[in-house]
Amino acid sequence: MNSTNSLTSDFSSLGLTVKSDAERYPLISWCLIAVLGSLTGNTIILLSTIRYNAIRLDKISVLLINNIAVSDIAMAVFAVHPTLVSLIYNRWPYGETMCYIHHFLQVPTYLSAVYLICALHLSKLHNLLYPFQSISRTRRSAYLISAVAWLLSAVTPLVQIATDRRDVTFDYRIYRCKYGFRAPVWQWLLAPMSTVVTVLPNIIVVGTTIALLVIVKKAKGRTNKQGAITALYIGFVYLLANSPVAFYTTIYMNISHLMSPGARGFFDVNVYGFAYFVLFINCFTNGFVYYRSVNSFKIFVKRVALAGVSRMSFRQVVTPFVKGDIQLQTLNRPTNI
């Protein structure tokens, strides 16, 4: 990759990857929704939890939720925003160096969210199976879990940099820079690394989501299931966003040799592009998820909205949260699993 004009992938020669205005405008709208939704929703989540204690779940879940919010904001800034600008210009406008930076920053933002969601699901499952043990866990363990998730997310880009840091191209199918995996070492390294880095975490999310669903459905009486339901919502959104990519990488890639050239072109361009744009669902839906599943957060959002249409000041609206005067049946219990 020697110049800005060379920031194209092998697929640019097909003549099908540079999208028309009719194709780009809906994608521009989608990316704009993702950027604005992520920055707004996740900022509200961080503000409401850090300053006003508006998400009243167990302390480990709250800390993991905050880290997921930070990861989603980073994804909006380092992945969705450059894609949006590239769609507007119909090319990569930032130059060669920024293409490298863009790729090596967007990878850990995505992977960190995956690992943090895995940790949240495992934590919720542990709370349901061993409720008395979960009470003794401290915020220190949550900080440690979060740190491990962020460190693991940096492994993939560091390996890519060590292998061939210049193997990055601009892909018109997804309008962002991606790694080419062209070095000979990837012939034997790619499969086991992909299994550990992406396949295994996805299996964990799928397995824990199913387990949480079964446990929540079987729970009787007035057991507080608010935290587990929140994890279920997050798991469902994650699976929705990642299913197209999983289909492309695990199913299509293994049967593509059986297809005609025309069918392969359709999957390699259209389906591939669709799959990677759907991933943006992950970064802007958390606010809606918590609004639907966490009663205290729903009350906080409603009271903030009330301040906007009434004569009450913002301080008057949030004071009950600061003082802990908001009373809910689900909030009066010692823990929210």
Sequence and secondary structure as in RCSB ss.txt:
>XXXX:A:sequence
MNSTNSLTSDFSSLGLTVKSDAERYPLISWCLIAVLGSLTGNTIILLSTIRYNAIRLDKISVLLINNIAVSDIAM
AVFAVHPTLVSLIYNRWPYGETMCYIHHFLQVPTYLSAVYLICALHLSKLHNLLYPFQSISRTRRSAYLISAVAW
LLSAVTPLVQIATDRRDVTFDYRIYRCKYGFRAPVWQWLLAPMSTVVTVLPNIIVVGTTIALLVIVKKAKGRTNK
QGAITALYIGFVYLLANSPVAFYTTIYMNISHLMSPGARGFFDVNVYGFAYFVLFINCFTNGFVYYRSVNSFKIF
VKRVALAGVSRMSFRQVVTPFVKGDIQLQTLNRPTNI
>XXXX:A:secstr
  SGGG   GGGGGSSSS  HHHHHHHHHHHHHHHHHHHHHHHHHHHHHHTT  S S HHHHHHHHHHHHHHHHH
IIIIIHHHHHHHHHTS  S HHHHHHHHHHHHHHHHHHHHHHHHHHHHHHHHHH HHHHHT  HHHHHHHHHHHH
HHHTHHHHHHHHHHTT EEEETTTTEEEE   STTHHHHHHHHHIIIIIHHHHHHHHHHHHHHHHHHH  TT   
HHHHHHHHHHHHHHHHHHHHHIIIIIIHHHGGGS HHHHHHIIIIIHHHHHHHTTHHHH HHHHHHHH HHHHHH
HHHHHHHHHSS  HHHHHHHHHHT    TTTSSS   
